[in-house]
Amino acid sequence: MGENLLLAIRGSTGLFVRRGVTNPPNFVFKDDEDPKKKTVRTFAYSYSGQYFAYCDSQKTVILEVATGREVISEALPRTTNIAFSPRDRICVTYEPYVIYGARANGDTSVRQPQPNLRFWSLVDGRLLTTLVANKSASWRPQWTDDESTAIRLSGSELHIYKNNNFDRFESKLVLKNVESYEISPGQTNQHLCCYIPGSGGKPAVVQLRRFDEKASLVGNKTFFKCDRVMMKWNAKGTAALVMSITDVDAANKSYYGESTLYLMTTSGDSCLVSLDKQGPVYGVEWNPNGKEFTVCYGFMPARICTYNLKGEVTWDLGASHMNELHYNRFGNILLVAGFGNLAAGRMDFYNVNEKKLIISINVPNCTQFSWAPDGQHFVTAQTAPRLRFDNGYRIWHYTGKLISEERYVDKDELWQVLWRPLPSDALTKFKIPELTAEQKAQAGLIVQAKTADGSASVAVASGAVAKKTGYIPPHLRKANGAGALKPAGATAAVKPSISETEKKIRNIQKKIDEIDKLKAKLEAGEVLQKNQLAKMEKRDEFIAELEALKIS
């Protein structure tokens, strides 16, 4: 099961690549030399999974996954980021932008930065060219899907290269103060989303342009309150989601600032995505089919809704304490999860086609989630530096069944896990059957439980998480179970009702019992207060009243 899946793992113990999803792990690559001498700072798979690249603080290496052959191995210890072109012809490595060398006394010459962006040919392992990228946020070049054209941001200019020739750009698009851009996917009719921050009283702008010689403007959206934006294209390249974000909420209602979501299409239409609950937008994800997207938004409990390309709600998943969304590769399963500060780690898996819940499990303290390329398995991980305790990773099936688990003990740390991508022709879409009661019982984390006779403890699955009932305050959760949360399917005990006469009898009997206790204290020589002595004088009255109620 899942033998074609490869998972790369890096941490304080080294770099590993495992094949398959079951225990014990079958490692097909190990670089576990003394981690104090060389620490793997970054790694990446190419788009098709043909190549794997990493930097171990001594050298930068690119391997061919199928054979293990080193395509490139260079003494580049400072590489922090690696990117591949869509058809795996080019690899780009990036180092932090610095200027080396100290000025000598009286030296007024201008120091030049060292080239920190390198383009490598994966066909023959050659270094094609080196360039300077002075912004860490925009170093990554972008390609069209057929690799015929590439774009790189340099200052306020978008340099356009043809046919992977990076010695000199063929043309450029000048947009004053442009900060970021996203090119649409697809083989033809590409478009470009560009973000220009506001300055000098001018609002921020997101421009949608055709990616042609004239770069003609298709859409233009201005934002008067915006510190940064998030831009996401759908898989077909026909629509883009643009979210404007302010770091500080002017109304002081939210710690997360303010978020506004817009939908822009290549036909020139744009609309505000209607979010009917105040609060931040925690997550927004396109379905891989490119026809719909899901948004998680609003003050907790957050609301989760799916929208079509007209910005209309097509599926309301209700409100819950969630903050992350993840579609699998085929778009037929949607995970809605509560990670990070929501330490319970609730994970709800939905059948998108039938719009119903498959199963719910809890995975506390999860800091990283990733679907496997087969769309059926996924990995959860507790990683440093977000968490420096209980580090490790788990491999699951979408039915909630835990398949494999690796824990890091003592001071060992896990930093990152990454699935190897697989081409589309290597995968087939699957049907999602209704889960049986036995499958739901096998879901969730493995916990220790005692056997029926109590003689030993065994490892069992915690089971699917039942839907929560209403909140019950702690003072009502009695030790005998009255008022406590009941498991799903349990029937509440029905208390018999009592008449008003019975209530009066109980109250009077309670007063008589209290008087008898006071009488015992008095006989024991204890000094009583005046109100207690006055209460004792009413004993005969209470007894007479009690007898009258019993007769009636």
N, C-alpha and C positions, 0 to 999 in steps of 0.2 A: 504494500500500500504506500503510494507516494514515493516510490524508489527513484523517480526522475526529478525529485525535488532536492535542491541543494540550499543549505542555510549557512551563511558566513557569520562567524561569531568573533568579536574582538573584545579583549578585556585585559586586566592586569596579568593574566596568566599566558597571554599570547594570542595568536590568530589561528583560527580553526575553520575548516569547511566540512560540514557533515552531509552525508547523503541519506535520504529517507527520513522518516518521521518517528520510527519506533525505537525503543530501547533494546540493547545498549546502542549508543550512537556509533555510526560507522564513519570515522573521519577519513576523508579522501585527501585532506591537506592539513599539515600541522607546521606551525612556526612558533614553537614553544621554547625558544632559547631564552636565556636570562632576560626577563622583561625590564630589568634595571639598565641593561645595556642598550636595548632597542625596544621602543614602544611603538606599536602600530597606532598611528594618529588618525588615519583615514583609510577607507577602502570603498570600492564601487564596482558594480557589474555594468557591462555594456547593455544596450537596449535589448538585444536578442539573447543575452546571456552567453555569448561566444567568448567574451574576454572578462577577466577579473584583474583589477588593479589595486595596489595598496602601497603605502609608504610606511616604513618601519623605523623612521628616524635615522636611518643610515643610507637607504637607497629607495628609489621609486621603481616598482616592478609591475609589469603588465604580463599576465599569463594567458595562454589559450586554455580554456577550461577543459575541453575534451582530451587534450594530450598532455597538459601540464607544461608545455613548452614556453620558455621565457621569450616573449616577443620583444620586450624592452626591459632593460635593467640598467639604471643610471644612478650615479652618486648624487641624488637630489634629496637631502635629508629634511628639507623644510617644506615639502609639499603638504598643503592642508586641504586642498579640494581637487577632485578629479571629475571630469565630465566626458561623455562620449557623444559622437554624432549619431543620428537616428539609424543609419545603416552600418554602423560599426566600422567606418573607414578611418575616422579621426578620433584621437584621444587628446584631451586638453588637461594640462596640469597647472595648478595655480599655487604660488607662494605669496606670503604677505608682502605688501609693498613697503620697501625700506630704501634708504639711501645710505650706503656704506662709506666709510672713510671720514676721518677727522680733518678739519681745516688746519693747515700750518699757519704759523704767525705771518700775518701780512698776505695770506692767500685769499684773494677775492674772487677766485674762479667759481663758476656755478657747478655744483656737484650734480652729476646725472644719476638717476635711479637705475638700478640693475633690472634687466628684463626679468619679469616674474610670471609671464604667461607663455607656456610652450605648447606648440601644436605638433603632434606626432602622427605619422602615417602608420596605421596598423597593418597595412598590406606588406610593407617591407621593413618596418621598425625604424624608419628614418625620422630625424628631427626636421620638420618642415620650416619652422620659423619661431622666433621668440619676440614677444611684444611686451609692452608695459601696460599693466592695468592698475590704476591707482585707487580704485574703489572696490572694497571687498564685497559690497552689496550688489555690484553689477559687473563682476568680472566674467561671468559665464556667457559665452557666445550662444546664439540660438540658430538653428537650421530649419529650413523647410523639410518636410518629410522625405522628399526625394534627394536631399542634400545638394540640390543644384545651387542653392543660395544660402549664405550665412550672414548673420548680423552681429555686430559688436558695438557696444556703447563706449564712446570715447569722448569725455567731456559732455558737450551738448550736441554731439553729432552721432548719428547712427551710421556706421561704416558698413557697406554692403559688399560682400565678397562672392565671387562666382566660382563654381566647380572646385571648391576647397583649395583655392589658390590664395594664401594669406600673406604673400609677399607685399601685395599692394591692393587696397580696396578699389573696386571698380566704380562705385558711386557712393554718395552720402546723402543723408537726409538730416537737415539742420533744424532742430526744434529747440528753441532757447530754453535752458534750464531743465530739459527732460531728465527724469531721474530713473525711470524704469520702463520696461516694455515687455510685451508678450506677443509672440507670433502664433497665429492660429494653426492647428493641425490640418491635415488633409493634403492630397496630392496636387490639387489645383485651387485657384481662386483664393489664395491666402490673404489674410488681413492682419493688421497690426494694431494692438492696443498700446497707447503711450500715455504715461502719467507725467504731468508737469505740475510741481508743487506751486502753491500760491505764494506771492511775494509782492511787497510794496503796495498792499491794499488790493491786489488782484486775487481773485479766487483760484483755487486749484482746478485743473482741467484734466479730463481723460478724453483723449481723441481716438476715434476708431477710423483707421485709414486702410485703403486698398494697398496691397503690397505689390505695386507695379512701378513703372518708371516715374509716373507723376505723383504717386503716393497721395491720390485724391482723398479728400476728407469725406467720410461716410456718416459719422456721428460725432457729437461733441457734448460732453456733460461737464458742467461746472459744479464745484463744491465750495461753499463759503465757510464750512467748518470741516477741516480735514488736515490731519497731520501725516497720514500715510494711506495707501490704498492696497487692496488685494484684488488681483485680476485673474479670473479663471475661465478658460475656454471650454466649451463642450467638445466631445470627441469628434464631431462632424465639422467643427470650425465655423458654425453658423451663428453662434450666440456666445456672449461672454457675460459673466457675472462680475460686477464691479462693486466692491464694498469700501466705502470711505470710513476711516477710523480716526477718532480724536482720542488722544491719550488722557485728557482730562474732561470730565463731564461738567459743563458750565452750570448746570442746575444742581450739581453735587448730589445726584441720586445714585450714581454708580461708581464703584471702584475701578471698573474696567473702561471708563470713558464712554463714548457714544459710537454707535455703528449704524450706518445706513446702507441698504443694499439696493442696487439697480441692475436691471437686465438690459443689455444692449445687443442688438442683432445686426448682422451684416446687411440687412435690407434697409437699415437706417432708423428703425423703430427702437425706442427705448422707453422703459417704464420703471417706476418705483415699485419694488417688491413689497406688497402690503404685509406688514408684520403687526398683528393685532394685539401684541403684548409689549409693554415697555421693558427696556433692558438691553443688554449687549447681545450681539450675535456670537455664539460660541463656535459654531461650525456651519459650513455650507459645502456641499459636495454634489457634483454632477453624477447622474447615473451614467455608466459607460455607454448606454444606448444613445446618449446625447439628446434625449427627448424630454427629460425632466431633471429636477434637482431638489434636494432636501435641505432644509434649514433648521437649525436648533437655536432658539433665541428666547430672550425674555428673562426677567428675574426668576430665580428658582422658586418652585419647580419650573424648568424651562419647557417651552412648547416646541413640538417637532411637527413640521408640515412639509409635504411634497407639492411642488408647483410644476405646471407645464410651461411651454415656451411663450405663453401669453401672460405669465405671471399669475395664473389662477390656481387656487388650491385644489388639488385632486385627491389628496389623502391626508387626513388629520390623524396623527398618531397620539394625540393627547399631550398631557403635561406630566413630566417626571424629572427627577434630579439627574439630568444627563448633560454632557457637554462635548461629546465627540460623535462623528458620523463616519462610517466606512462602508462603501460598496465593495462587493467582491468583483472579480474580473468580468464576470458575465452580467452583472447588474441584477441578478435574480435573488440575491440575499443582501439585506441592509442591516448593518450592526449599529445600534444606538447604545452608546456606553457613557458611563460616568466615571472618569478617571481623574488623576491629579488630586485636587483638594477634596473631591468626592471619593473618599478612601474606601467606601464599600465596594467600589469596582463593579457596579451592576452592568451586565451586558445582556441586551435584548436583541435576539436575532429574528428578523422578519422575512417572510416570503413575499417578495415584492409583487410578483404576478397575482397572487391570491390576496394580497394585502392583509395578512394575518400573522400573528406571532408564532414562531417555530418553537423557541425555548428561551429561558432566561437562566443565567448563572451569575455567581458573584466571584470576581477575581480581585481581591483587595490589593492596593498599592501598586497597581499596574502603571508603568510609565511609558511603555511602548507597545503598540499593536500593529500587526501587519498581516494582511491576507496572503496566503501562498498563491502562486500563479494558477493552480488548478481550481481555485475558487471554493474548495471544500475544506482545506486546512488553514489554520492561522497560528500565529505565534504571539504570546504575551510575554513581556519581560519586565523585570524590576532592575533598572540600570542606575549606575552612578554617572554624574554627581547628583542627579535628582534624588536618589535614595542610596545611602551608603550602608544599608542593612538588608538582609534577606535577598541579596542579589541572585539572579538566576533567570531562566527562561523555561517556558512550557509550550509544548506543541499540542494543539487541539484539533478536533473535528467539529464542523459547524453544528452538529447535534449536541454539543456541549461535553463530549467525551474527552477526557484527558488521556493523551496517547504517550507523551514523553515529558520528562521533567529533569532539568539539570540545575542543581543548586551550587552556589559559590559560598564556600565556608571561610571562617576566620576573617582575614583582612582582604581576601580576594574580591575583585570588583568586575562586574560586567558592564561594558560601555555601549555596545551596539550589536544588533542582530539584523541580518539582511537576506531576503530570499533572492535566489538567482531567477531572473526573468526567463520566460519560455515563449517561443514564437506561437502565434495563434494556431498554426496548422498542427501543433503538437498537443492541442487541448480540445476537448469536446464538452459542450454544455451538458449539464446533468439535470435530472428531475428531482424535485424535493418532495419525498413522500411524507405522509403524516407519521409523526413519531409515536411509537408504542409506549405504554406505561413502563415497560422494562427499560427502554432507551432513556426515558426521562429520569428514571431512578439511577441510571449509570452516569448521569451528567454531573458536572461540577468538580470541585477540588476533592482530592483524596483526604479523608479524615480517619482518625483512629476511633473505632467503636468496639465495645465489648461484645463477646458472644452471648448467646441466650442464657447460658448457665453461669456467665461471669467469670469463667476460668481463664480466658485469654482475650487479647485485643487483636482485632483484624483491621486491615485497611479497606475502607469502603468509600464509594463516591457520596458526596454530600447531597446529590440529587438536584433536580431543577428547582429554581426559586419560585415559590408561589406568589401570587399577586398579594400585595400588602393590603391589610385592612386599615381602617381609620386609626388615627393616632390616639393612644390611651395614655394619660398621664401616669408617671411612675407610682404615685400614691394610690392609684386604683389597681395596680398590678399586684394582687394579693398573693401570698405565699402558696395558698391552696389552689391557685390557678384561676380563681374568680376574677374576671376582668382582664386576664392576660391575653396576649395575642394567640389566636388559635391557628393551627395549620389548615391549609386549604382542604376543603371537604369536611372538616369537623363541624358537627352540629352543636349549637349552643344549648345548654341545659335551660329548660323553661321553668322559672320559679312560680309556684302557685301563688295566686293573689290572696290577700287577707282582708277581712272586713274592717270597718271603722271601730267596731266594738272590740275586736281582737287587738287592734292597735292600742286602744285605751287601756285594756287589761295589761298589756306588756309594759306600758309606761308606768302604771301604778305599781305593778309588781317590782319594777326596777327601783322605784322610790322606797318601797318597804324594805328591800334588800339593803339599800344604802343606810337606812335608819338602823337596821340590825347590826351593821358593821360599826356604826357610831356608838351603839349601846355596848358592844363588846369592848371598844376602846375605853369608854367611861368606866366600866367595871374593872378594867386593868389598871385604873388609876391615872389615865391620861387626861389632861385638861382640855376641854372642848371650848370652842368659841360660842358666842351668844347665838349666832344664826344657826349653828349646828344643834344647840340645845332646843331652840324653837322648832327646828325641823323634827326632832324626836317627839315633841308633844303632839304632832299631827298623825302619829302612827295609827291610832284608833280610827281616825277619820278615813285614812286611806284603806284600812281593812274593811270598814263598812261599805265604802264606795266599790271596792273590789267584789264583795259578796253580791251587791246589788247588780253589778254588770254580769256576773256569772249566771244569776237567776234569769236575767232578761235574755 
